[in-house]
Amino acid sequence: MTLKYYVIYKPFGMLSQFSKEEASNVTLADLKMTFDKDIYPVGRLDKDSEGLLILTNDKKLTDTLLKPENKHWRTYWVQVEKVPTENALRHLRKGVLIKLKKRAYKTKPAKAELLTSPPRLPERTPPIRFRKEIPTAWLEISLREGKNRQVRRMTANVGFPTLRLVRHNIVDLTIGNMVPGQIKSLEAAEIYKLLQLDKVR
């Protein structure tokens, strides 16, 4: 079997799967490329989130990235309602209580910084809804865990709801200047190096 590796910029509104549960669903099958049947996404981004998603048929890579004990940094650019205070950022870094499956869960320590200017990103389609009386700000948040809708739950907990969420990188693998729907093919040595997984090859 030939191992294949792809990085995509998942667009807003697209499900991180190939199957369509409803005719109206936009899925990975709608990308401008036909993938082999053994290619699957590594993890997922929810429908309303954008950015870096890895597709591969390398089960060793998938298992290594998804095992909770193999912690690796995932970095998100997050546009939020209002401008977060230093106190809010401190709470995000230390961990906040969120609800998962109706149970309280305290998030692990994270990195959270207020960006001084918006990141260079393609416009979202459709754009977020702006309200003139409420300012917005961009955060860079890095996590070593990936609970369901975690970033959104975290920013909501400290009083700054997420408006737009883009996964920019996993370890040293980034979306760079990619645009929504774009696909890049990588070699095994390159992706393992960028993910700092050389030792597991």
C-alpha positions in Angstrom: 0.0 0.0 0.0 1.3 3.5 -0.9 1.0 5.9 2.0 -0.4 9.3 1.1 -0.6 12.5 3.0 -2.7 15.6 2.3 -3.2 18.9 4.1 -6.4 20.8 3.3 -7.8 24.2 4.4 -11.2 23.0 5.4 -13.8 25.7 4.5 -16.5 27.0 6.8 -19.7 25.0 6.6 -17.9 21.7 5.5 -18.2 18.6 7.5 -14.9 16.7 8.3 -16.1 13.5 6.6 -16.8 12.1 3.2 -20.3 10.7 3.8 -23.4 12.8 3.3 -26.0 12.1 5.9 -28.3 14.7 4.2 -28.4 15.8 0.6 -27.6 19.4 1.7 -24.4 18.4 3.5 -21.2 19.8 2.2 -18.4 17.3 2.9 -14.8 16.4 2.0 -16.3 14.7 -1.1 -17.1 18.1 -2.4 -13.4 19.1 -2.6 -11.9 19.4 -6.1 -10.1 16.1 -5.9 -11.0 12.4 -5.8 -9.3 10.6 -3.0 -8.6 6.9 -2.7 -11.2 5.1 -0.6 -8.7 4.4 2.2 -8.0 8.1 2.8 -9.6 9.6 6.0 -9.3 12.8 8.0 -7.1 12.7 11.2 -9.5 14.0 13.8 -12.0 16.7 12.8 -12.9 20.3 12.8 -16.6 21.1 13.4 -18.7 22.4 10.6 -18.4 26.1 11.7 -14.6 25.9 12.0 -12.0 26.4 9.3 -8.4 25.6 8.6 -5.8 22.8 8.8 -7.0 19.2 8.4 -4.8 16.2 7.6 -6.1 13.4 5.4 -4.1 10.2 5.1 -4.2 6.4 4.9 -1.3 6.1 7.3 -2.9 4.4 10.4 0.3 4.8 12.4 0.3 8.6 12.0 -3.4 8.8 12.7 -3.2 6.6 15.9 -0.1 8.6 17.1 -1.8 12.0 16.7 -5.1 10.9 18.2 -3.8 9.2 21.3 -4.4 11.6 24.3 -1.1 10.6 25.9 0.8 11.8 22.8 0.2 15.5 23.5 0.9 17.9 20.7 0.2 21.6 20.3 -2.7 22.7 18.0 -2.9 26.5 17.4 -6.1 28.3 16.6 -6.7 31.9 15.5 -10.0 32.9 17.2 -12.0 36.0 16.5 -14.1 36.8 19.5 -16.8 39.3 20.5 -15.4 42.2 22.5 -11.8 42.6 23.6 -10.7 40.1 26.2 -9.2 41.3 29.4 -5.9 40.1 30.8 -7.9 38.3 33.5 -9.8 36.4 30.9 -6.6 35.4 29.1 -5.1 34.2 32.5 -8.2 32.0 33.0 -7.8 30.5 29.5 -4.2 29.7 30.2 -4.8 28.1 33.6 -7.9 26.1 32.5 -11.6 26.8 32.7 -14.7 24.7 33.4 -16.7 23.7 30.4 -19.6 21.2 29.9 -18.9 18.0 28.1 -21.8 15.5 27.8 -23.6 17.3 30.6 -20.5 17.0 32.9 -18.1 19.6 34.1 -14.6 19.3 32.7 -11.6 21.6 33.5 -9.5 22.3 30.5 -5.8 21.6 30.6 -3.3 24.6 30.7 -3.2 26.3 27.4 -1.5 29.2 25.7 -3.6 32.3 25.0 -2.5 35.7 23.6 -4.3 38.7 22.3 -3.1 39.5 18.7 -2.2 43.1 18.1 -3.6 43.0 14.6 -5.9 40.6 12.7 -4.1 37.6 11.1 -3.9 37.5 7.3 -6.7 35.2 6.3 -9.0 34.8 3.4 -12.4 36.3 3.9 -14.9 33.8 5.2 -17.9 32.8 3.1 -20.4 33.8 4.4 -18.8 36.6 6.5 -19.4 36.8 10.2 -22.2 39.1 11.3 -20.7 42.4 12.6 -22.4 44.6 15.1 -21.2 48.2 15.0 -21.7 48.7 18.8 -19.6 45.6 19.7 -15.9 45.5 18.9 -14.1 42.2 18.1 -10.6 40.9 18.7 -8.4 38.1 17.6 -6.7 35.6 19.9 -4.1 32.9 19.3 -5.0 29.9 21.5 -2.8 26.7 21.6 -4.1 23.5 23.2 -2.6 20.0 23.7 -6.1 18.4 23.8 -9.1 18.5 21.5 -12.4 18.1 23.2 -15.6 18.7 21.3 -16.0 22.5 20.4 -13.5 23.1 23.2 -12.2 26.5 22.0 -15.7 27.9 21.6 -16.7 26.6 25.0 -13.6 28.1 26.6 -14.0 31.6 25.2 -17.7 31.6 26.0 -16.8 30.6 29.6 -14.7 33.8 30.1 -17.4 36.0 28.5 -16.0 36.4 24.9 -18.0 34.3 22.4 -16.2 33.0 19.4 -17.2 34.5 16.0 -14.7 32.8 13.8 -12.3 29.9 14.4 -9.4 28.9 12.2 -6.9 26.1 13.1 -3.6 27.5 11.8 -1.2 24.8 12.8 -0.5 21.4 14.4 3.0 21.5 15.8 5.0 22.9 12.9 2.6 22.0 10.1 0.7 25.1 9.1 -1.9 26.2 6.5 0.5 29.0 5.5 -1.0 31.0 2.6 -3.5 28.3 1.7 -7.1 29.3 0.8 -10.3 27.5 1.8 -10.7 24.3 -0.2 -7.0 24.1 -1.2 -5.3 20.7 -1.0 -1.5 20.1 -0.7 0.2 16.7 -1.0 3.1 16.0 1.3 5.8 13.3 1.5 6.0 11.1 4.5 9.4 12.4 5.7 8.1 16.0 5.4 4.9 15.6 7.4 6.5 13.4 10.1 9.2 16.1 10.5 6.8 19.0 10.7 4.7 17.1 13.3 7.9 16.2 15.2 7.1 12.5 14.9 10.3 11.4 13.2 11.0 8.9 16.0 7.8 6.9 15.5 8.4 6.2 11.7 
